[in-house]
Amino acid sequence: MLTSVQKEILQSLINLYRTNKCTSVKCESIAKLMGRNSGTIRNQMQSLRSLGLVMGVPGPRGGYKPTLEAYHALNIQDDPCEIHIPIYVNGEAVSDISVNKIEFNSILKPGDCEATITVLGDIKQLDLDDVIKIGPTPVNNLTVNGTIVGRDDVDNELLLKTDNIQSVPNIKVKDIATTDIVTIDPNSNISDVAELLISMNIQGAPVVQDDKLLGIIMFEDIVKMISEKVFEIRAKSFMDSHVVTSKEDISLMGAMNIMYHNNLSLMILVDDNGKMTGVVSFKDILKRLVIS
């Protein structure tokens, strides 16, 4: 069994190894990070090497690298050089640390739910009462928001009091899209467009002619024209010709990001040939999230 000092040295080695983009780490760097004497680190490294947890790299740029057994010894499942799960502290992204594992300690009382977060990187830069956001995770799109209430520098763990836990279904956006697309003729009068949207109970629709996507009209565009006392105008004259589209096979999470960053309430989906295959609205996404 590893001593607490050996665990801290091994964790520091892995943190620096990841920060250095998976290049060898010198004992002096570990000593500086831990605030210890480099001779002590060097002696402990010999023990860790005999246990098969580190390997030495000769040469002027040499040092030490963690072995696969080192990750297993610290219950780190993934190679930290391959996967990065973001952490945001007080609203700011922290690029040099990532998350290896999330464990929920209690879920019976949502208001008292706590989570233990195993971190890759130097957690000493994080303080109690910091507001933290973790995720989304790569597989389940899990996001955890909360406040740090505890920190274990030896095991590189944070204790988090969670405020909310969110998960976006790992599905394609085309799975929730409307494929029976309502379209607007570019020569339609504004009154006809309004009647169409109201009768179909939709927020907006693409403007299409001869299977070519020309633009999009949302109900707010109609309201804007009426507020300006424009009552006789064709669809092609007030449509938004700058249409943001997305490939139909992207993930639901990816579609949400596109819609958020472009302030969209309706998005057009296209296939690899650029042919329109469906539309997805904010309402469609919200409905799917509620069901899940």
C-alpha positions, 0 to 999 in steps of 0.5 A: 500500500502506498504511503500518503507521501507516495500518493501525493508524489505520484499524483503530482507526477501525473498532474505535471505529466499532463500539463507538460503534454505527456513529456517526462517530469523532473524531480525538481518540478515535483518538489516545487509543486509539493513544496518539498526537498528535491532529494526527498522526491528523488529517494521516493521515486526510486521506491515508486520505480521498484513498484513499477509505478514510474519509469525513468527517462534518461538524458538531459531532458529526461525525468520520470513518467507514470506507468499504466499501473500508476493510474490504476493505483490512484483509480484513474481510469482514463489517460489524462493526455487523451480526454479533457472534461472541463471545469469552470470556477467562478464562471472562468474556465480552468484549462490545466485541470480536468475531471477523472471521476464523479461519485455522488455520495447521496441522492435521496435529498436533492438539496443535500446531494454531495459529490466527490470529484477526482481531479487531474491537475493541481487542485491547490488553486481551488478554494472552499466556497468556489462556485464550480461547474463540471462538464459536460462529460464526453459520453453522457453529457453530464454537467454538475454545478455546485460549491466546493465544501472540501478538498483532499490534496493527497487523493486530489479530490474535491467534495462538492455540494451540488446545486443541480445536475443536468444530462443531455440525451446522447442522441442525434438531433435528427431523432427529434427533428420534424421531417415534414417541413412546412415551407414558405413561398418567397412570393407569399404576402406577409398576411399569407405567411402569418396565416400559415404560421398560425394555422400550423402552430409553428414559430417559423419556417424556411423560405424555399423555391425549387428545393433551394433554401433562400432564407427563414422567417420567424413570427417575430419578423412578421411582428416587426414589419407590422410594428413598422406599419408595413402591411404589403410586402413579400416574404423574399423582401423581409426574410432572413437570408443568413440561415444557420444550418446544421448537419442532420447527424450531429449530436443533440448537445452539438445542436444545442450549442449551435443554437445557443451561440447563434441565438436561434429558436429554429434551425434547419438540418441538411444532409451531406449534399446540403439538401434540407432534411428537417427542422428542429426548434427550441420547443422540440429540444425542451420537450425531449429534455423534459421527457428524459 
